[in-house]
Each structure stands twice: as C-alpha cells, then as structure tokens.
Amino acid sequence: MSAHAVQFHYAARSDVGLVRSNNQDSGYAGANLLVLADGMGGPAGGDIASSVALAHLVPLDTDSHPADSMLPLLREALMDAHEELTDRSSRDRDLEGLGTTCIALMRSGNRLAMVHIGDSRAYVLRGDTLTQVTTDHSFVQYLVDTGQITPEEAEHHPNRNVVLKILGDAQADVSPDETVREAVVGDRWMLCSDGLSGLVSPETIGQVMAEREDPGECAEELIDLALRGGGTDNITCVIADIVPAGKFPPAPPEIVGAAAADRHAKSRGGKGAAARAAGLGSHAVGLDDEDDEAEGRGRSAWWTPVFVSLVTVLVAAAGWLSWAWSQSQYYAIGQDGYVVIHQGIPQSIGPWKLSHAIEVTEVSLAELTPVDQQRLTSPVMRSSRAAIDEYLAGLRRTAEDARAAQDAHTAQSGQPQSGGPQSGTPPQTDGAAQSGDGGAS
C-alpha cells in the first residue's frame, strides 16, 4: 500500500491583471483539494460568488474521505454553493446574476475526483503531453461541438466569453461534469481561469509546465505570460504535482484571489508592452469599477451589474462570513508529544492567526500508531468540535487495538510484558481516552 501512497505538491497564484480593478477569481490549493472559481456579477458580486464556492468546498480538504464518497461530497458542496448564490440573488435585486465557474479536484489515497462547471479549465501534463481534461460550458464550445465553427475560429469568436452553465444561474442546468481517475506519480495538474487560457496557447502552457520544476515558479511564469499578452482579465492558476507520499514536508493550504486577504492587490505587472502601459497609472488604462464591468469579458450580457454603492457593505459582510466560517472549523495536530486541538483554520492574515489552541489532550503521540503519528505532523481538519472528538476517539481505539495485539503477541511468545504500551506513557492517558470517548458520543 505504501508503494502507491501519493501526495499533492502544490501552489496557487492569482493576479488582478492589467485592465480590471478588482479580482473576482478565487483559488485554493491544499493537501487533498484544489479549487478554482471565476466569479461574475458586477464589481462586488463576482468577488462574493467565487468566495462562496470556496467556502463550501474547502472543508472537504481532509484525509478522512473514502474514495467512493468524493464525488457525492463534491456534488453536494457545489449544490450548496449554488443554492446560497441563488438565494442571495433572489433576496437582493442588486445581486441578480451572481454566479461563478468552479473546478474542484479532490484526492483520496491514489484516486482523484473532479467536478467542473463553466469555462475555467483543468489540464494535466503527463510526460511531455498536455491534455485539456475539461470541456468548456460555453457558447463557442457548443458551436464547435455541433460543427458550426472550428476550434481555431472559436478562439476569435465575438461570443467566446459567453458561458452557458455556472453556479448561481437559477435558470440553467447546473449539473457539473464529473470524473474519477487514478493519481499517477509524475503527473502535473493545473486548474486555471480563462484569464490564462484565453491569452496563452496550450503549446506554451505545456512547455512552461514541463520546464518549470517548482509549482509556484511555474504558476508565476504562466501568469507573467498572460500579463505580457495583455492581462485583460483576472489570471489565476492552481498547480499540483502528484508525488510519492513523504517526498515533501506538510505545507499549509494556499488561498488566492477574492477569497484571500490580498484580494484588492494590484497587478504585479509583467514585462510586455501592455504591462508598461498599465504602469503609467489609472489614467492610462482609463477604467474604474463601473468601466471595468462595461469593458468586461462578454459575460456581462448575461448578468445585471451590482451597484457600486453596495461594494463596501458586501465586502465587509463577506469578510465577516469568512471569519465566522473559519471559527466553526477545528483541527488536531501533534505538538510537544501530545495531540492538541485548535479552533479555526491553520492560516494567518498578516499578524493575525485564524486559529488558536483550545485543548492539549492527554493523548500521547507515543501511544499512537506510526501512521497516525505521521498524519498528525500536519493539521487534521474537521468541520466541528464533535467531529474532532470523534477523530480522537478513533485514534484511541486504534492505539488500544494495536496495544492489545502487541500484548497478545508478547504473551504468545513467552516474553514478559512491560505493563504498558510504551515506557514513558502518562498513566492518566487511559482515563483521558475514556473521557474523550464519552464526549464524542
């Protein structure tokens, strides 16, 4: 089994681009989950839409889901996000048309499950061959599929940015495309918004993905190429390599774009003529929030703009909701020889940490199995305190079973028993296990 164990080695990057004044993309890269969402619906609405999609999907980034449960969990999260967006849109006329594309790639063991809706894309590089895994839910893709235009004509079609299916569009089919496949060591996956795929050719994307070893550097170079091509839209990409488990140390998740703390950050620029023109300032570009929507990606014909006067209120509300959601999460991690429970998520915004330790349990790492000890070197996320308590109870049961098996083997071999699972284990641990089991029930 260990020979087939794999992990993600990942990075997420986003840029507002050279024309738009705010970032409506959101991206997430974690140990078991990758997400890309491209929001739409006005200067503030797109921010909220993509952030809502991430809020419903990110709690799935744990290592506790069986492979056969991945698609149902992803599908349920997408539908919950869709219902929230349509509800917001129906209750507030200024949010009519709130919507987002979404791609989520989830790992369980050596299996991958993916759901996709909209015109954001997923690519996989295997060896030197780049394959577009997703099919755009767009008007021009429909024309290509029905033989009315060629793929080459689609690249320059005036309606190439009209999307036929998104989360939040209550009047259209929102059933996502779904696939399950093997996680193959050596594969490199990339999720991206059309701000990248619309400006950088597949040939160039494949070349950069093959040449750049580090996922973060690869994402940076691809974004720079999109900026050189004009940077007419937000540009976001999430990259993950499939590598043998244990090759890289555990790393915290990465959140970029509208869902991140730096969602209003200006473009990093680039080296092309478009970047130099943008560098002259806002007068050179000549766009504010309202102009940005009017000059938008062509999708605006499908959406009613959100009034600029609501931006501050909506962004503040989104920030509060994000904070409230983060504090409903819990995780366990091994620290100083024991399992410690934290409330929140293992991330920081500047000097502010989004989690704090609430309990140092009496569960000693020394009494756990090697697999559980390794797993607890990085945060084990759960969506409630009850779920964390249940996880701890499972740790105790596994440790007790292993200890009983070892004692039985020792007795059978005629060796004297040590009187405990391991020397140095605190005597009160068994009592804590009993107490913890009762709290989880």
N, C-alpha and C positions, 0 to 999 in steps of 0.2 A: 504493500500500500504506500509506504513512504517513497518508493521509487517514482510514484506517479503524483505525489503531492506537489502542488504548484502554488504560486502567489502572484499578485499583481505588483509590478514595479512601475509607479505611476507619477503623472504630473498633470496639472491643469493650468491653462493660461488664458487670459482674455484681454482684449483691448477695445476701447470705445471706437477706434477708427479715426479717420481724418475729417469726416463730414458731420457725423452725428454728435450731439452734445451730451447724451447720456447713454449708458449701457443697458440694453434690455435683454442681453444674453445672461444665462447663469450656467455655471459648470461645477461639477463635483467629481473628485477622484478619491476613492478610499480603498481599503484593503480588500473589500468584497463587492464594491459597487462603483460604477461610472455612470454619470448622468450629464446630459447636455440638453438645455432648454433655450429656445429662442422666442422671446415674448413679443407681443404686439398689442396694440390697442391704445396708442397715444403716448405722450411723453412720460407719464407715470404708470399707465396701465400695463405696458409691456414689462416694466420692472417687476411689478407685483405678480403678473402671470407666471413668469419664469421662476420667481422665488417661491410661489405657492407649489409649483410642480416639485421643486427640490424638497420643500418642507414635508411633502407626503412620501417621498421616496427615500430620503436619507436615513430614516430609522431602520430601513431594511439592511443597512450595512453592518451586519453581524455575521459570525461564522456558525450560527446555530440552525440555519435553514436546510432541511433536506433538499436534494437536487430536484425531486419531483414537486416541491412546493414553490419553486422560484417563479414560474410563470403565473400561477394564481395570485401570488403575493404582489408581483409587479402589476398585474392587471388590476387588482383591487386598489392599489395605490394610485394608479392613473385615473381610475374612475372616481376615486375620492377627490382628487385634484380637479377633475372636470366638473364634478358637482359643486365644489366650492367656487370655482370660477363662474359658472353659470348662475349660481345663487347671487354672487356679488354683482354680476352684470344685471340681473333682473331687479335687484333692490335699488340700484343706483343708475339712473339714466346716463350719468357721465362716464360710467364704466361699461357701457354697451360695446360689445366687440372684444372684450377682454379675452385673450387667448394666448396659447404658446404651443410651439412644437415640442417634442420630447423624445429623446432616446435614452434608454437605461439598459446597461449591461451588468448583469449580476453573476457572481461566481459562487459555486458551492462545490467544494472538492475540486475535481478536474472537469466540471461541467459549467457551461456558460448559458445563460438565458437572456434573451434580448427582446424588448418591446420598443416599437417605433411608431411615431405618428408625426406627420408633417414633412418638411423638406430639408431638415437637418440630416446629416449623413453619418454613417459608420463605414469605415474602411478597415481592412485587415491586410497587413503585409506578411506574406509567408515566403521566406527566401527573398527573391528579387521580384516577386509577383504581387502587385497591389490589386485588391478586389474590393469593389464597392458592394457592401453587404446589403444595404438598404435600398429601397426604391422610393423615389420622391413621391409624396402625395401632392402633386402639383398639376396645374392645367397643362403645361407643356409636356410633362411626362405622359399624361393621358393622350395627348396628340401623337407623341412618339409611339406609345403602345398600340394605338389604333392605326398606325401607318400614315398619318396625315402630314407629319413632318419628320425630318431626320434628326438624330441626336445633335449633329452639327448645327442645324437650323434652330434647335431648341436653345442653344447657348446664347443666341442673339434675338430670340423672340421677344416682342414687346410685353407679353404677358408671362414672362418666365418666372416672375416672383409671386404669381397668384397661387395661393395654397388652397387645396380642396378639403383638407382634413386637419383639424387641430384640436387640442384640448380647449374647452371653453366655448366652442361653436355649437350651441344647442340645436341648430337646425341642420346639422350634417352628421354623417356617420362618424363615430369616434372610436370604433373598434380598431385597436392597434395591430400592426403586423407583429407576429411572434415567431421566434426561432429558438431552438435549443441545439447546442453543438458542443464539441469537446474543446477544452482549453489545451492547446498544443504548445508545448515549450518551444520558444523561439518566435512565436507569432507576436506581432506588434499591432495593437488595436488603436484606432483613432476615431473619436466622435468629434464632429465639427459643425458649426453653424454655416449658413450659406454665405456669410461674410468672408469665409475662407474658400470654400469650394467654388463660389461664383467668380473668384478672381485668380485662383491658382489652379493650373491644369492638373489633371490626375497624374500625368507623367512626371511633373515637377514634384508633386506631393509624394509620389512613390520614391523618387530619387532622394529627397531630403530624409524621408523616414528610414531609408536603407542606410544612409551615410552617417546620420547623427546617432551616436550610441546612447546618449543620455536622453530620457523622455522630455525633461524640461527644456534642454537646449534645442531639441527637435521642434517642440511646440513654439519656442521663441522664434526660430528661424522661419517656420511656416507663417507665423503672424507678420514678421517683417516683410516677407514676400507679398502678402496681401496688402500691406501698407504701401509698398512700392507700386502695387497695381492700382492704387487709388484710395484704398481704405474707405470705400463708400458706405460700409455698413459696420456694425459691431463684428468683431472677429474673436471667436472662441474655439479652442480645441482642447480635448482631453485625451491623453495618450497613456496607454498601459502596455507594458511588455509582460508576456507570460514566461515566468522564470521558475526554476525549481524552488520549492519551499525552503526558506532559510538562507537563500543567497544574499538577501538584503535585510538589514535590521528593520523592525517595525517602524513605520513612519506615520505621523498624524495625517488625517484627511486634508485635502486642499479644496477650498471653495473660492470660486472666482466669479466676476461679473456682478450682476444686480443683487445676487444673494450675499455678496461679500461686503466687508466693511469699506472697501475702496471702490465701491460701485460707481462713484462720481469721478474717479480718476481720469484725467485727460489722456490722450493717446501718448505712447512713448515715442511717437514719431516714426522714423524709418529713414531710408537713405535715398528714396526716389524723389522725382520732381513734385509729385502730389504731396509728399511729406514736407518738402521745403515750402510749398505754397501754404500749407496749413500752418506752418511755423510762423508765418507773418502775422498771425493773430486772427481773432474772430471776424475782423473786417474783411480779411482776405477771403475767408470762407463764406461770410455773409449769411450765417444761419443761426437762429436761436431755436428754442424748443419748438415753437409753432412752425417755423420754416422747416425744421428737421422733419416733422411729420408730413408736411406738404411735399417735401422733396423725397419722401420715403421710398421704400423698396417695392412699390407697386402693390403691396398687400393692402395699402391704406384704403383702396376702393372697397374692401370688404368690411372695414371697421369704422365705427364712429369715434372721432377723436375725444380724448378726455380733456376737460377744461383745465387750463394751466393753473387756475386759481386753487385747484384741489391738490396740487402736487405735494405741497408741504405736509398737509394733513395726511394724505395717503402714505407718503414715505414714512412719516412718524408712526402711523398705525402699523405699517409693515414691519418696522423695526421693533415695535413693542410685541407684535405677534411672534416674531422670530425669537426674541428674548424669552417670551413665555413658553414657547415650544421647547427651547433649549433646556429650560429648567424643569421640564417634565421628563427629561431623559436621565438615565443613570448608567454608570459603568463601574466595572470592577477591574482592579489591576494589582499586580504584586508589588509591594513596596516594603523594604526593610524586613523581608522574611515573612510577611503576612499579607492576606488579601484585604485590600482597602476599598471601600465603597465611596464613589464620588457622585454628586448630583450635578447635572449639566452635561455639556459635551466637551471633549478634550481639545479645546481650541481657545485661542486668545484673540482679542481685538485690541491691538496696541498693548497698553499696560494692563488691560482688563482681561482677566481669565473668565471663561464662560462655565467653569465648574469649580467645585470645592469639595474637599473630603468631608464626609459626614459620619463615617464609622470605620475604625480599624477593627476588623473582625478578629476572632480568635482562631481563624482558620490559618494554620501554618502552611507555608509553601512546601516545607519539608515533608509534610504528610501526604501531599498530592502526588498523582502520577506524573511522570516526566512530560507526557503530552499536555496535561493541564498546566504544569509549571511553565512550559514554553508558551502556551497560549496566553497566559497572564502577563507575559512580558510586554504586551500591548493592551490597550483598553478593550474590554469585552462589553460591548454596548447592549443595553436593553431599554425598552420604551417605558418602563415603570419600575417602581421600587419592588412591587410584588414579583415582577419578572426577574429582577436581580436576586431576590431572596430565593426564588425557585432555582436559579442557576447555582447559587451557593449550596443549596440543599443537594443538588445533583453532584457537585464536587465532593461533598462529604460522603455521599453514598458510594461514589466511585472509589474514593480513598479507602472506605471501610471494606468494600468488596476486595480490593487489591490486598489490603492488610490481612483479611481472612484467608485469602488464597495463599498468601505467603506463609501464614501461621500453619495452615494445613500442610503445606509442602514441607515446612521445617519439622513438624511433628512426625510426618511420614518418613522423613529421612533420619529420624532419631537424634537430630540436633537439639540442644537446649534452646528454649525460646527466650527472647530478650525481654519479654514482658511489655513491649510497646512497639508501635510501628517503626519508629526510628528513635535513636537516642537524641535527647535534647528537645523532644516534642513537649510543649507545655501540658501538664496534667489536666488543665481545665478545658482543653480543646474538645473532649468528648461531650462535656456539658454544654459547650457552645454549640456543638453540632445538634444536640437535641433541641436546644432553644431555637436555633435557626430553622430547623425543620418545622417546628411548630409555627414559626412566623410566616413561613412560606405557604402553609396550607390554607 
